[in-house]
Each structure stands twice: as C-alpha cells, then as structure tokens.
Amino acid sequence: MNVYGKPMQAVNFICSATEAQSVSLVGDFNDWNPRANLMKQLDDKAWTIRVEVKHGHHRYAFMVDEVLTLDPRAMGITRNDKGERVSLVAVS
C-alpha cells in the first residue's frame, strides 16, 4: 500500500538491448535516477526488472549505456520535464 492506501502494482519491464553493457529503468516513479532501478540481463541477453508503482500513468525510459531510450512495447509516447521523448505506461 502506498501513503494514500491504494495498492501498489508490480510491473515487468523488458529491454532488448542485447549489446548493452548496462541498462536501468528511469521514470517519474524514481525521479529519473539511473542508479535507482538497475536491470538484470537474462540468458537471452534481454534486460528485465520488476518494479512496484502506484496506480496511474507513468513516464519512463530505459537508460541504455547512459543513452535515454524509448520502450518499443510502451503504451504510448510523451515528454518528460526536459522535453525529451519518453515512454508511457498506464497502471490500474
């Protein structure tokens, strides 16, 4: 439960940057901090992470070797506070 009594929802994120050295998940849920949600590389070389987020719409992106990267599987595209194109996910 978050501070408003609403349950958090686990969301799986997958990034198929097979040649990357490091990938992290950044978004409005972690203040766009590239060190907050480091992703784990799987045997097939894709990267994954499971994150608990509150209900609502969230802006996010993958930080692939320090380059902000859109998620091709995202529900939509929007812009962050810097005007950069980022991905959008709706959690309900």
Backbone as JSON Lines, residues from 0, in Angstrom:
{"i":0,"aa":"M","n":[0.84,-1.17,0.0],"ca":[0.0,0.0,0.0],"c":[0.89,1.25,0.0]}
{"i":1,"aa":"N","n":[0.44,2.24,-0.75],"ca":[1.18,3.5,-0.71],"c":[0.6,4.4,0.37]}
{"i":2,"aa":"V","n":[1.07,5.62,0.45],"ca":[0.65,6.5,1.53],"c":[-0.84,6.88,1.46]}
{"i":3,"aa":"Y","n":[-1.47,6.69,0.31],"ca":[-2.88,7.02,0.15],"c":[-3.78,5.81,0.35]}
{"i":4,"aa":"G","n":[-3.21,4.68,0.74],"ca":[-3.98,3.48,0.99],"c":[-4.31,2.68,-0.25]}
{"i":5,"aa":"K","n":[-3.8,3.1,-1.4],"ca":[-4.04,2.35,-2.63],"c":[-2.93,1.34,-2.82]}
{"i":6,"aa":"P","n":[-3.26,0.18,-3.33],"ca":[-2.22,-0.84,-3.52],"c":[-1.25,-0.47,-4.62]}
{"i":7,"aa":"M","n":[-0.04,-0.93,-4.46],"ca":[0.97,-0.77,-5.49],"c":[0.8,-1.93,-6.48]}
{"i":8,"aa":"Q","n":[1.22,-1.72,-7.7],"ca":[1.09,-2.74,-8.75],"c":[2.49,-3.08,-9.26]}
{"i":9,"aa":"A","n":[2.79,-4.37,-9.34],"ca":[4.08,-4.8,-9.89],"c":[4.0,-4.76,-11.42]}
{"i":10,"aa":"V","n":[4.99,-4.15,-12.03],"ca":[5.05,-4.04,-13.48],"c":[6.39,-4.6,-13.94]}
{"i":11,"aa":"N","n":[6.34,-5.47,-14.95],"ca":[7.55,-6.02,-15.54],"c":[7.97,-5.18,-16.73]}
{"i":12,"aa":"F","n":[9.23,-4.79,-16.76],"ca":[9.78,-4.05,-17.88],"c":[10.86,-4.91,-18.54]}
{"i":13,"aa":"I","n":[10.87,-4.93,-19.87],"ca":[11.86,-5.71,-20.62],"c":[12.47,-4.81,-21.68]}
{"i":14,"aa":"C","n":[13.78,-4.84,-21.77],"ca":[14.52,-4.06,-22.77],"c":[15.41,-5.02,-23.54]}
{"i":15,"aa":"S","n":[15.29,-5.04,-24.86],"ca":[16.07,-5.98,-25.64],"c":[17.33,-5.36,-26.24]}
{"i":16,"aa":"A","n":[18.07,-4.65,-25.42],"ca":[19.35,-4.06,-25.82],"c":[20.45,-5.1,-25.61]}
{"i":17,"aa":"T","n":[20.51,-6.07,-26.52],"ca":[21.37,-7.24,-26.32],"c":[22.86,-6.93,-26.28]}
{"i":18,"aa":"E","n":[23.28,-5.83,-26.88],"ca":[24.71,-5.48,-26.9],"c":[25.09,-4.51,-25.78]}
{"i":19,"aa":"A","n":[24.15,-4.09,-24.98],"ca":[24.41,-3.09,-23.95],"c":[25.28,-3.64,-22.82]}
{"i":20,"aa":"Q","n":[26.03,-2.74,-22.22],"ca":[26.84,-3.09,-21.05],"c":[26.06,-2.88,-19.76]}
{"i":21,"aa":"S","n":[25.14,-1.9,-19.77],"ca":[24.31,-1.65,-18.6],"c":[22.99,-1.02,-19.04]}
{"i":22,"aa":"V","n":[21.93,-1.38,-18.34],"ca":[20.6,-0.84,-18.61],"c":[19.91,-0.58,-17.28]}
{"i":23,"aa":"S","n":[19.27,0.57,-17.17],"ca":[18.48,0.85,-15.98],"c":[17.14,1.43,-16.42]}
{"i":24,"aa":"L","n":[16.2,1.37,-15.51],"ca":[14.87,1.92,-15.73],"c":[14.79,3.26,-15.02]}
{"i":25,"aa":"V","n":[14.44,4.3,-15.76],"ca":[14.28,5.63,-15.17],"c":[12.86,6.1,-15.43]}
{"i":26,"aa":"G","n":[12.34,6.9,-14.52],"ca":[10.98,7.4,-14.72],"c":[10.56,8.34,-13.61]}
{"i":27,"aa":"D","n":[9.32,8.81,-13.73],"ca":[8.82,9.73,-12.71],"c":[8.64,9.05,-11.37]}
{"i":28,"aa":"F","n":[8.62,7.72,-11.34],"ca":[8.48,6.96,-10.09],"c":[9.79,6.82,-9.34]}
{"i":29,"aa":"N","n":[10.93,7.17,-9.96],"ca":[12.21,7.12,-9.25],"c":[13.03,8.39,-9.47]}
{"i":30,"aa":"D","n":[12.34,9.49,-9.78],"ca":[12.99,10.79,-10.01],"c":[14.03,10.74,-11.11]}
{"i":31,"aa":"W","n":[13.83,9.86,-12.09],"ca":[14.72,9.74,-13.27],"c":[16.16,9.43,-12.86]}
{"i":32,"aa":"N","n":[16.29,8.7,-11.76],"ca":[17.62,8.34,-11.23],"c":[18.11,7.06,-11.9]}
{"i":33,"aa":"P","n":[19.17,7.12,-12.71],"ca":[19.66,5.93,-13.42],"c":[20.26,4.85,-12.51]}
{"i":34,"aa":"R","n":[20.5,5.18,-11.25],"ca":[21.04,4.18,-10.32],"c":[19.96,3.53,-9.46]}
{"i":35,"aa":"A","n":[18.72,4.03,-9.55],"ca":[17.65,3.54,-8.66],"c":[17.13,2.16,-9.05]}
{"i":36,"aa":"N","n":[17.03,1.86,-10.34],"ca":[16.45,0.6,-10.8],"c":[17.31,-0.03,-11.89]}
{"i":37,"aa":"L","n":[18.42,-0.64,-11.46],"ca":[19.31,-1.31,-12.4],"c":[18.65,-2.59,-12.89]}
{"i":38,"aa":"M","n":[18.7,-2.83,-14.19],"ca":[18.06,-4.0,-14.76],"c":[19.03,-5.18,-14.81]}
{"i":39,"aa":"K","n":[18.47,-6.38,-14.81],"ca":[19.26,-7.62,-14.81],"c":[19.2,-8.23,-16.21]}
{"i":40,"aa":"Q","n":[20.37,-8.66,-16.7],"ca":[20.42,-9.27,-18.03],"c":[20.1,-10.76,-17.93]}
{"i":41,"aa":"L","n":[19.21,-11.21,-18.8],"ca":[18.79,-12.61,-18.84],"c":[19.68,-13.41,-19.76]}
{"i":42,"aa":"D","n":[19.48,-14.73,-19.79],"ca":[20.29,-15.6,-20.65],"c":[20.18,-15.25,-22.13]}
{"i":43,"aa":"D","n":[19.0,-14.75,-22.55],"ca":[18.82,-14.39,-23.96],"c":[19.34,-12.98,-24.26]}
{"i":44,"aa":"K","n":[20.02,-12.37,-23.29],"ca":[20.66,-11.05,-23.39],"c":[19.69,-9.88,-23.27]}
{"i":45,"aa":"A","n":[18.38,-10.13,-23.12],"ca":[17.44,-9.05,-22.83],"c":[17.6,-8.64,-21.38]}
{"i":46,"aa":"W","n":[17.14,-7.45,-21.05],"ca":[17.25,-6.92,-19.7],"c":[15.86,-6.83,-19.09]}
{"i":47,"aa":"T","n":[15.75,-7.09,-17.79],"ca":[14.44,-7.07,-17.15],"c":[14.51,-6.51,-15.74]}
{"i":48,"aa":"I","n":[13.37,-6.02,-15.31],"ca":[13.2,-5.58,-13.93],"c":[11.71,-5.58,-13.61]}
{"i":49,"aa":"R","n":[11.38,-5.84,-12.38],"ca":[10.01,-5.79,-11.88],"c":[9.96,-4.69,-10.83]}
{"i":50,"aa":"V","n":[9.07,-3.71,-11.03],"ca":[9.01,-2.54,-10.16],"c":[7.59,-2.35,-9.66]}
{"i":51,"aa":"E","n":[7.46,-2.04,-8.38],"ca":[6.15,-1.72,-7.79],"c":[5.9,-0.23,-7.97]}
{"i":52,"aa":"V","n":[4.79,0.1,-8.63],"ca":[4.43,1.5,-8.84],"c":[2.98,1.72,-8.46]}
{"i":53,"aa":"K","n":[2.65,2.97,-8.18],"ca":[1.27,3.28,-7.83],"c":[0.4,3.32,-9.08]}
{"i":54,"aa":"H","n":[-0.89,3.28,-8.88],"ca":[-1.83,3.34,-9.99],"c":[-1.75,4.7,-10.66]}
{"i":55,"aa":"G","n":[-1.98,4.71,-11.96],"ca":[-1.95,5.95,-12.73],"c":[-1.07,5.83,-13.95]}
{"i":56,"aa":"H","n":[-0.79,6.95,-14.59],"ca":[0.07,6.98,-15.77],"c":[1.48,7.38,-15.33]}
{"i":57,"aa":"H","n":[2.46,6.68,-15.89],"ca":[3.85,6.93,-15.53],"c":[4.69,7.12,-16.79]}
{"i":58,"aa":"R","n":[5.54,8.13,-16.73],"ca":[6.52,8.35,-17.8],"c":[7.79,7.6,-17.42]}
{"i":59,"aa":"Y","n":[8.42,6.98,-18.42],"ca":[9.64,6.22,-18.13],"c":[10.45,6.04,-19.41]}
{"i":60,"aa":"A","n":[11.65,5.53,-19.26],"ca":[12.52,5.18,-20.39],"c":[13.58,4.23,-19.86]}
{"i":61,"aa":"F","n":[14.3,3.63,-20.78],"ca":[15.46,2.82,-20.43],"c":[16.7,3.68,-20.62]}
{"i":62,"aa":"M","n":[17.64,3.57,-19.69],"ca":[18.93,4.22,-19.82],"c":[19.89,3.12,-20.28]}
{"i":63,"aa":"V","n":[20.15,3.09,-21.58],"ca":[20.98,2.04,-22.19],"c":[22.37,2.62,-22.41]}
{"i":64,"aa":"D","n":[23.35,2.12,-21.66],"ca":[24.72,2.65,-21.73],"c":[24.7,4.18,-21.69]}
{"i":65,"aa":"E","n":[23.93,4.73,-20.76],"ca":[23.82,6.17,-20.49],"c":[23.08,6.95,-21.59]}
{"i":66,"aa":"V","n":[22.33,6.25,-22.47],"ca":[21.54,6.91,-23.51],"c":[20.06,6.65,-23.22]}
{"i":67,"aa":"L","n":[19.28,7.73,-23.1],"ca":[17.85,7.62,-22.87],"c":[17.2,6.96,-24.09]}
{"i":68,"aa":"T","n":[16.48,5.85,-23.85],"ca":[15.95,5.02,-24.94],"c":[14.48,4.72,-24.71]}
{"i":69,"aa":"L","n":[13.67,4.92,-25.75],"ca":[12.24,4.61,-25.67],"c":[12.01,3.11,-25.61]}
{"i":70,"aa":"D","n":[10.88,2.71,-25.04],"ca":[10.45,1.32,-24.98],"c":[9.51,1.07,-26.17]}
{"i":71,"aa":"P","n":[9.9,0.23,-27.14],"ca":[9.01,-0.02,-28.28],"c":[7.72,-0.72,-27.89]}
{"i":72,"aa":"R","n":[7.66,-1.31,-26.7],"ca":[6.46,-2.0,-26.22],"c":[5.55,-1.09,-25.38]}
{"i":73,"aa":"A","n":[5.92,0.18,-25.27],"ca":[5.18,1.11,-24.41],"c":[3.75,1.33,-24.9]}
{"i":74,"aa":"M","n":[2.9,1.75,-23.99],"ca":[1.5,2.06,-24.33],"c":[1.39,3.38,-25.07]}
{"i":75,"aa":"G","n":[2.41,4.21,-24.99],"ca":[2.4,5.49,-25.67],"c":[3.71,6.21,-25.49]}
{"i":76,"aa":"I","n":[3.8,7.38,-26.12],"ca":[4.99,8.22,-26.02],"c":[4.55,9.6,-25.57]}
{"i":77,"aa":"T","n":[5.32,10.19,-24.68],"ca":[5.04,11.54,-24.18],"c":[6.39,12.23,-24.0]}
{"i":78,"aa":"R","n":[6.41,13.31,-23.26],"ca":[7.67,14.02,-23.0],"c":[7.87,14.17,-21.49]}
{"i":79,"aa":"N","n":[9.13,14.15,-21.08],"ca":[9.44,14.38,-19.67],"c":[9.56,15.89,-19.43]}
{"i":80,"aa":"D","n":[9.93,16.27,-18.22],"ca":[10.02,17.69,-17.86],"c":[11.13,18.42,-18.63]}
{"i":81,"aa":"K","n":[12.06,17.69,-19.22],"ca":[13.13,18.29,-20.03],"c":[12.74,18.38,-21.51]}
{"i":82,"aa":"G","n":[11.55,17.88,-21.85],"ca":[11.1,17.9,-23.24],"c":[11.58,16.72,-24.06]}
{"i":83,"aa":"E","n":[12.23,15.75,-23.41],"ca":[12.71,14.57,-24.12],"c":[11.56,13.59,-24.33]}
{"i":84,"aa":"R","n":[11.57,12.9,-25.47],"ca":[10.56,11.88,-25.72],"c":[10.82,10.68,-24.82]}
{"i":85,"aa":"V","n":[9.78,10.24,-24.12],"ca":[9.85,9.1,-23.21],"c":[8.62,8.22,-23.38]}
{"i":86,"aa":"S","n":[8.66,7.05,-22.81],"ca":[7.58,6.09,-22.92],"c":[6.52,6.34,-21.84]}
{"i":87,"aa":"L","n":[5.35,5.77,-22.04],"ca":[4.24,5.94,-21.12],"c":[3.63,4.58,-20.81]}
{"i":88,"aa":"V","n":[3.34,4.34,-19.53],"ca":[2.65,3.13,-19.1],"c":[1.51,3.52,-18.18]}
{"i":89,"aa":"A","n":[0.37,2.85,-18.36],"ca":[-0.78,3.06,-17.5],"c":[-0.9,1.87,-16.57]}
{"i":90,"aa":"V","n":[-1.04,2.14,-15.28],"ca":[-1.16,1.07,-14.27],"c":[-2.5,1.22,-13.59]}
{"i":91,"aa":"S","n":[-3.27,0.11,-13.6],"ca":[-4.59,0.18,-12.94],"c":[-4.83,-1.05,-12.08]}
